[in-house]
Amino acid sequence: MFKTFVDFFKNKDIRKKIGFTLIILFIYRLGSAIPAPGVNTTVIKLSANSLLNMMSILGGGSIEQMSIFSLGVGPYITASIIIELLAMDIIPALAEMAKSGKKGRQQMDQITRYLGVVMALVQGYFIVQYLDKAYAGYGFIDNPGFTTYLYISVIFTAGTMFLLWLADQITTKGIGNGTSMIIFAGIVADMPTTFRVVYETFIGENATSSLGIGGFIAYCVMYVAIIVLVVLMQMSERRIPIQQSSSRAINRTKGDLNHLPLKINSASVIPVIFASALIQGPQIIASWVNQDAYQWLVKICDFSSPWFLCFYAVLIILFTFFYTNLTIDPQKMADDLSKNGQYIPGVRPGTETKNYVSKVLNRITVLGALLLTFIAILPYVTSNLTGLSQRAAVGGTGIIIVVGVAMDTIKQMKSQLTSKQYKSFVGK
């Protein structure tokens, strides 16, 4: 592992890309410290089960700081999910673009960006309005009203579009996927604060826990263990052997067979986002319409209740199956195998292949859904047991995102390094 990192920095091109990426991320973090005008950020305290906190994690921004980059790239991510879902034969024009190769993907990306602008304006406006009502009497906004809300939301939208431009620069001239790197940087930047809060809770002068240094060490061990678990979850896949239907395949050994890989967690963190939106969305809407209904929903949606945690877990599991079956089409896989002259040994092409892939996918999704649910509810469980704030508790979707982005970036850098070494070898 260390040799790989040394090789990265020995390579001139990769070293330049790493430096360029770090400069862009520094600009992003600098902008994250610039508060939006007319906002008092000292009164905001988001809870871990807040949809706004989930939006902050997903967007790579910091709504709690109300900076010009508060929305991060969240609106673009939301727009991407919407467009991807609509492109699955729901809107024929989008479905045709998705099948049109590079040009079609570029058209879809342009539509996504336009939708992202609209999403940023809407999200920015209602977030500011929601927080203004939530912190009424604390002087959250100097001159509350429609004009002020719209003014701040336009600033948020401009910040999001600038971040997308920075992300494009990373994708083109740096390392990794730019959008993912922005989200990665936002989550990692908050980790030192998390460990500081945990340290003060267990060991600090005003410690609220009696566990002491043993509790802090146990927290660190659990944190590392969860990271290892997430790495295993991200890397785990079920490889279905496939074989070429030709005379040359007769002499192949088992090790020579190709494989059809199916990840146990194909849905990533999308089910958690859907479940959180389904729970928190009605609360935000009720806060605009009826305060009594809002207070009732807040009382019902109590993450300290074991029954509600069970309901939240069921939602995540259901959305995991829903999104996995929505994004992975066994029928298309069966058709592609037939077109390429390939088959699964012992399974007839066509309908039987489709049913076999569907059965295997559902089985491995059970394990993926359970692991995802465990990591998602762990912060609430540890918070209820130890008294830690939910935002500081171990686990959560942030770790899944960080580990996933880190693994994809390292894989891409290794690919670039191998390509450079191969070109150098051929050149000689």
Secondary structure, DSSP 8 states (H G I E B T S, - for coil): -HHHHHHHHHSHHHHHHHHHHHHHHHHHHHHHTSB-TTB-GGG----TT-HHHHHHHHHTS-GGGTBTTTTTTHHHHHHHHHHHHHTTTTSHHHHHHHTSHHHHHHHHHHHHHHHHHHHHHHHHHHHHHHHHHHTTTTT-BSS-SHHHHHHHHHHHHHHHHHHHHHHHHHHHHSSS-HHHHHHHHHHHHHHHHHHHHHHHHHTSTT---S-HHHHHHHHHHHHHHHHHHHHHHHH-EEEEEEEESSGGGGG--GGG-EEEEEETTTTTTHHHHHHHHHHHHHHHHHHHH-HHHHHHHHHHS-TTSHHHHHHHHHHHHHHHHHHHHHH--HHHHHHHHHHTTEE-TTS-TTHHHHHHHHHHHHHHHHHHHHHHHHHHHHHHHHHHHH---TTTSS-SHHHHHHHHHHHHHHHHHHHHHHHHHHHHHHH-
